[in-house]
Amino acid sequence: MADYTAEHARAGIQTKLPALETWPNQFPGYVITTRFPEYSSVCPKTGLPDFGTITIQYMPKKDCVELKALKMYLLAYRGLGIFYENAVNKILGDIVAAVRPEWCIVRGEFSPRGGLTTSIFARPTPSPSAGRSKSIHPRSRRCWTSAKVSASYKARRAGRQSQSLRNSGRGGAKHTPPPPGGQGGECRG
């Protein structure tokens, strides 16, 4: 089998896809999560299909992605020869360019191929010239819980939050830890 080439690596990255239309956001401080379980593209080297689930999560500023346009955009990958690592990063770049969110994360969880399951996690990185960015990833949220986050992490985070609230003398979002065996805590503003 021939080696992978730079042409294989660049395949699909510059392809023009359907436009991501937007609509004006009316509320601050909430998160949009869109899951597309029918993602498919084509391996640029082998021509075999890749299947997976794409999850896009972002906190909008001024604009939100219009869902029908997003669906047409994601469906355009079906015949595109692109490595899925590149696809996840291209999706991220296109979403960020379209809506300029507070933060954005794109996850790709791909079906097993050759006995290997691959998950790709991409988020923007601030450019060194722009200085430190206040946003673009979930740490800018006050409360974030997930079933996959360990109980010890949640306990450490809850301790830091309560210590921070005591030190600052201010209120803010209160976090109720999850019940034993529960899926997550509760956030109240």
C-alpha positions as YAML, in Angstrom:
chain: A
units: angstrom
residues:
- id: 1
  name: MET
  ca: [0.00, 0.00, 0.00]
- id: 2
  name: ALA
  ca: [1.39, 3.43, -0.97]
- id: 3
  name: ASP
  ca: [2.33, 5.98, 1.67]
- id: 4
  name: TYR
  ca: [0.04, 8.77, 2.67]
- id: 5
  name: THR
  ca: [0.88, 11.95, 0.79]
- id: 6
  name: ALA
  ca: [0.48, 15.65, 1.52]
- id: 7
  name: GLU
  ca: [-2.32, 15.60, -1.05]
- id: 8
  name: HIS
  ca: [-4.17, 12.99, 1.02]
- id: 9
  name: ALA
  ca: [-3.65, 15.08, 4.17]
- id: 10
  name: ARG
  ca: [-5.00, 18.28, 2.56]
- id: 11
  name: ALA
  ca: [-7.93, 16.62, 0.80]
- id: 12
  name: GLY
  ca: [-11.26, 18.31, 1.40]
- id: 13
  name: ILE
  ca: [-9.97, 21.08, 3.67]
- id: 14
  name: GLN
  ca: [-10.43, 23.89, 1.13]
- id: 15
  name: THR
  ca: [-13.67, 22.51, -0.37]
- id: 16
  name: LYS
  ca: [-16.48, 25.05, -0.55]
- id: 17
  name: LEU
  ca: [-19.54, 23.73, 1.27]
- id: 18
  name: PRO
  ca: [-23.08, 25.15, 1.61]
- id: 19
  name: ALA
  ca: [-23.22, 28.41, 3.56]
- id: 20
  name: LEU
  ca: [-23.98, 28.35, 7.27]
- id: 21
  name: GLU
  ca: [-26.83, 30.81, 7.61]
- id: 22
  name: THR
  ca: [-27.40, 32.54, 10.94]
- id: 23
  name: TRP
  ca: [-30.17, 34.36, 12.81]
- id: 24
  name: PRO
  ca: [-29.88, 37.07, 15.49]
- id: 25
  name: ASN
  ca: [-29.55, 35.77, 19.04]
- id: 26
  name: GLN
  ca: [-31.99, 37.35, 21.52]
- id: 27
  name: PHE
  ca: [-30.62, 36.11, 24.87]
- id: 28
  name: PRO
  ca: [-27.16, 35.96, 26.48]
- id: 29
  name: GLY
  ca: [-25.56, 33.19, 28.48]
- id: 30
  name: TYR
  ca: [-27.01, 29.92, 27.23]
- id: 31
  name: VAL
  ca: [-25.54, 26.92, 25.42]
- id: 32
  name: ILE
  ca: [-26.67, 25.33, 22.17]
- id: 33
  name: THR
  ca: [-25.83, 21.66, 21.59]
- id: 34
  name: THR
  ca: [-26.57, 20.06, 18.24]
- id: 35
  name: ARG
  ca: [-25.94, 16.36, 17.64]
- id: 36
  name: PHE
  ca: [-25.77, 14.90, 14.12]
- id: 37
  name: PRO
  ca: [-25.69, 11.07, 14.41]
- id: 38
  name: GLU
  ca: [-25.72, 10.48, 10.64]
- id: 39
  name: TYR
  ca: [-22.37, 12.02, 9.67]
- id: 40
  name: SER
  ca: [-20.50, 10.38, 6.83]
- id: 41
  name: SER
  ca: [-17.60, 11.25, 4.56]
- id: 42
  name: VAL
  ca: [-15.10, 9.34, 2.45]
- id: 43
  name: CYS
  ca: [-11.50, 8.48, 3.30]
- id: 44
  name: PRO
  ca: [-9.38, 10.36, 0.72]
- id: 45
  name: LYS
  ca: [-6.85, 7.52, 0.52]
- id: 46
  name: THR
  ca: [-8.98, 4.38, 0.45]
- id: 47
  name: GLY
  ca: [-12.29, 5.74, -0.81]
- id: 48
  name: LEU
  ca: [-14.08, 3.86, 1.99]
- id: 49
  name: PRO
  ca: [-16.87, 5.61, 3.89]
- id: 50
  name: ASP
  ca: [-16.42, 6.97, 7.40]
- id: 51
  name: PHE
  ca: [-19.45, 7.13, 9.70]
- id: 52
  name: GLY
  ca: [-19.87, 8.91, 12.99]
- id: 53
  name: THR
  ca: [-21.68, 11.34, 15.23]
- id: 54
  name: ILE
  ca: [-20.82, 15.04, 15.23]
- id: 55
  name: THR
  ca: [-21.72, 17.09, 18.30]
- id: 56
  name: ILE
  ca: [-21.47, 20.87, 18.09]
- id: 57
  name: GLN
  ca: [-21.72, 22.85, 21.30]
- id: 58
  name: TYR
  ca: [-21.41, 26.62, 21.57]
- id: 59
  name: MET
  ca: [-22.48, 29.69, 23.53]
- id: 60
  name: PRO
  ca: [-23.79, 32.26, 21.06]
- id: 61
  name: LYS
  ca: [-22.97, 35.95, 21.16]
- id: 62
  name: LYS
  ca: [-24.86, 37.89, 18.46]
- id: 63
  name: ASP
  ca: [-25.84, 35.06, 16.07]
- id: 64
  name: CYS
  ca: [-27.00, 31.44, 16.11]
- id: 65
  name: VAL
  ca: [-26.61, 28.85, 13.36]
- id: 66
  name: GLU
  ca: [-29.82, 28.16, 11.44]
- id: 67
  name: LEU
  ca: [-30.46, 24.41, 11.80]
- id: 68
  name: LYS
  ca: [-31.62, 23.62, 8.26]
- id: 69
  name: ALA
  ca: [-28.50, 25.33, 6.86]
- id: 70
  name: LEU
  ca: [-26.37, 23.35, 9.35]
- id: 71
  name: LYS
  ca: [-28.00, 20.10, 8.23]
- id: 72
  name: MET
  ca: [-27.34, 20.88, 4.54]
- id: 73
  name: TYR
  ca: [-23.76, 21.81, 5.40]
- id: 74
  name: LEU
  ca: [-23.16, 18.54, 7.27]
- id: 75
  name: LEU
  ca: [-24.84, 16.47, 4.53]
- id: 76
  name: ALA
  ca: [-22.37, 17.95, 2.02]
- id: 77
  name: TYR
  ca: [-19.61, 15.91, 3.68]
- id: 78
  name: ARG
  ca: [-21.18, 12.64, 2.46]
- id: 79
  name: GLY
  ca: [-19.31, 12.55, -0.84]
- id: 80
  name: LEU
  ca: [-16.29, 14.55, 0.31]
- id: 81
  name: GLY
  ca: [-12.89, 12.92, 0.55]
- id: 82
  name: ILE
  ca: [-11.54, 14.20, 3.88]
- id: 83
  name: PHE
  ca: [-9.91, 12.62, 6.92]
- id: 84
  name: TYR
  ca: [-12.30, 12.83, 9.84]
- id: 85
  name: GLU
  ca: [-9.70, 14.61, 11.98]
- id: 86
  name: ASN
  ca: [-9.69, 17.36, 9.33]
- id: 87
  name: ALA
  ca: [-13.47, 17.31, 9.02]
- id: 88
  name: VAL
  ca: [-13.98, 18.01, 12.74]
- id: 89
  name: ASN
  ca: [-11.52, 20.90, 12.60]
- id: 90
  name: LYS
  ca: [-13.07, 22.27, 9.38]
- id: 91
  name: ILE
  ca: [-16.54, 22.14, 10.96]
- id: 92
  name: LEU
  ca: [-15.20, 24.00, 14.00]
- id: 93
  name: GLY
  ca: [-13.57, 26.68, 11.86]
- id: 94
  name: ASP
  ca: [-16.69, 27.18, 9.76]
- id: 95
  name: ILE
  ca: [-18.99, 27.42, 12.81]
- id: 96
  name: VAL
  ca: [-16.69, 29.92, 14.54]
- id: 97
  name: ALA
  ca: [-16.41, 32.00, 11.34]
- id: 98
  name: ALA
  ca: [-20.19, 32.04, 10.90]
- id: 99
  name: VAL
  ca: [-21.36, 32.94, 14.42]
- id: 100
  name: ARG
  ca: [-18.30, 34.14, 16.38]
- id: 101
  name: PRO
  ca: [-19.49, 32.40, 19.58]
- id: 102
  name: GLU
  ca: [-18.32, 32.98, 23.14]
- id: 103
  name: TRP
  ca: [-16.83, 29.49, 22.88]
- id: 104
  name: CYS
  ca: [-17.31, 26.43, 20.70]
- id: 105
  name: ILE
  ca: [-16.44, 22.74, 20.84]
- id: 106
  name: VAL
  ca: [-16.91, 20.18, 18.09]
- id: 107
  name: ARG
  ca: [-16.71, 16.47, 18.87]
- id: 108
  name: GLY
  ca: [-16.58, 13.67, 16.34]
- id: 109
  name: GLU
  ca: [-17.15, 10.10, 17.51]
- id: 110
  name: PHE
  ca: [-16.49, 7.75, 14.64]
- id: 111
  name: SER
  ca: [-17.59, 4.17, 14.05]
- id: 112
  name: PRO
  ca: [-14.96, 1.47, 14.48]
- id: 113
  name: ARG
  ca: [-12.71, 0.79, 11.55]
- id: 114
  name: GLY
  ca: [-10.22, -2.04, 11.76]
- id: 115
  name: GLY
  ca: [-11.16, -2.53, 15.42]
- id: 116
  name: LEU
  ca: [-10.35, 1.08, 16.38]
- id: 117
  name: THR
  ca: [-12.86, 3.66, 17.54]
- id: 118
  name: THR
  ca: [-11.73, 7.27, 17.19]
- id: 119
  name: SER
  ca: [-13.03, 10.39, 18.93]
- id: 120
  name: ILE
  ca: [-11.90, 13.86, 17.88]
- id: 121
  name: PHE
  ca: [-12.35, 16.88, 20.17]
- id: 122
  name: ALA
  ca: [-11.63, 20.35, 18.73]
- id: 123
  name: ARG
  ca: [-11.92, 23.83, 20.14]
- id: 124
  name: PRO
  ca: [-10.44, 27.13, 18.96]
- id: 125
  name: THR
  ca: [-7.15, 28.21, 20.37]
- id: 126
  name: PRO
  ca: [-6.54, 31.92, 20.87]
- id: 127
  name: SER
  ca: [-3.85, 33.38, 18.65]
- id: 128
  name: PRO
  ca: [-0.75, 34.63, 20.52]
- id: 129
  name: SER
  ca: [-1.15, 38.10, 18.98]
- id: 130
  name: ALA
  ca: [-4.72, 38.39, 20.27]
- id: 131
  name: GLY
  ca: [-3.64, 37.89, 23.86]
- id: 132
  name: ARG
  ca: [-5.51, 35.67, 26.24]
- id: 133
  name: SER
  ca: [-9.10, 35.09, 25.23]
- id: 134
  name: LYS
  ca: [-11.75, 35.26, 27.93]
- id: 135
  name: SER
  ca: [-14.04, 32.82, 26.19]
- id: 136
  name: ILE
  ca: [-14.16, 30.01, 23.60]
- id: 137
  name: HIS
  ca: [-14.27, 27.06, 25.93]
- id: 138
  name: PRO
  ca: [-16.52, 25.72, 28.66]
- id: 139
  name: ARG
  ca: [-14.43, 26.90, 31.59]
- id: 140
  name: SER
  ca: [-16.00, 30.31, 31.07]
- id: 141
  name: ARG
  ca: [-19.30, 28.84, 32.33]
- id: 142
  name: ARG
  ca: [-20.01, 28.93, 36.04]
- id: 143
  name: CYS
  ca: [-21.46, 25.43, 36.28]
- id: 144
  name: TRP
  ca: [-20.63, 22.42, 34.17]
- id: 145
  name: THR
  ca: [-21.37, 18.86, 35.11]
- id: 146
  name: SER
  ca: [-21.24, 15.67, 33.13]
- id: 147
  name: ALA
  ca: [-21.76, 12.03, 33.91]
- id: 148
  name: LYS
  ca: [-18.23, 11.46, 32.61]
- id: 149
  name: VAL
  ca: [-16.65, 13.89, 35.09]
- id: 150
  name: SER
  ca: [-15.35, 12.07, 38.14]
- id: 151
  name: ALA
  ca: [-16.90, 12.59, 41.55]
- id: 152
  name: SER
  ca: [-13.55, 13.72, 42.99]
- id: 153
  name: TYR
  ca: [-13.25, 16.42, 40.31]
- id: 154
  name: LYS
  ca: [-16.77, 17.62, 41.12]
- id: 155
  name: ALA
  ca: [-15.95, 17.72, 44.83]
- id: 156
  name: ARG
  ca: [-12.72, 19.68, 44.25]
- id: 157
  name: ARG
  ca: [-14.53, 22.11, 41.92]
- id: 158
  name: ALA
  ca: [-17.41, 22.59, 44.39]
- id: 159
  name: GLY
  ca: [-14.85, 23.30, 47.14]
- id: 160
  name: ARG
  ca: [-13.06, 25.88, 44.98]
- id: 161
  name: GLN
  ca: [-16.36, 27.55, 44.06]
- id: 162
  name: SER
  ca: [-17.56, 27.79, 47.66]
- id: 163
  name: GLN
  ca: [-14.12, 29.06, 48.79]
- id: 164
  name: SER
  ca: [-14.18, 31.63, 45.98]
- id: 165
  name: LEU
  ca: [-17.68, 32.79, 46.97]
- id: 166
  name: ARG
  ca: [-16.64, 33.11, 50.64]
- id: 167
  name: ASN
  ca: [-13.50, 35.07, 49.69]
- id: 168
  name: SER
  ca: [-15.27, 37.40, 47.29]
- id: 169
  name: GLY
  ca: [-18.26, 38.05, 49.50]
- id: 170
  name: ARG
  ca: [-20.47, 37.84, 46.44]
- id: 171
  name: GLY
  ca: [-23.17, 35.42, 45.42]
- id: 172
  name: GLY
  ca: [-23.57, 34.17, 41.89]
- id: 173
  name: ALA
  ca: [-24.54, 30.84, 40.49]
- id: 174
  name: LYS
  ca: [-25.00, 28.22, 43.15]
- id: 175
  name: HIS
  ca: [-24.03, 24.64, 42.40]
- id: 176
  name: THR
  ca: [-25.80, 21.74, 44.03]
- id: 177
  name: PRO
  ca: [-23.65, 18.61, 43.83]
- id: 178
  name: PRO
  ca: [-25.22, 15.56, 42.19]
- id: 179
  name: PRO
  ca: [-27.02, 13.02, 44.33]
- id: 180
  name: PRO
  ca: [-25.15, 9.75, 44.92]
- id: 181
  name: GLY
  ca: [-25.27, 7.82, 41.65]
- id: 182
  name: GLY
  ca: [-26.85, 10.85, 39.92]
- id: 183
  name: GLN
  ca: [-26.05, 12.21, 36.50]
- id: 184
  name: GLY
  ca: [-25.23, 15.78, 37.43]
- id: 185
  name: GLY
  ca: [-25.79, 18.68, 39.72]
- id: 186
  name: GLU
  ca: [-28.11, 21.61, 39.34]
- id: 187
  name: CYS
  ca: [-27.19, 25.17, 38.39]
- id: 188
  name: ARG
  ca: [-29.22, 28.06, 39.72]
- id: 189
  name: GLY
  ca: [-28.42, 31.70, 38.94]
...
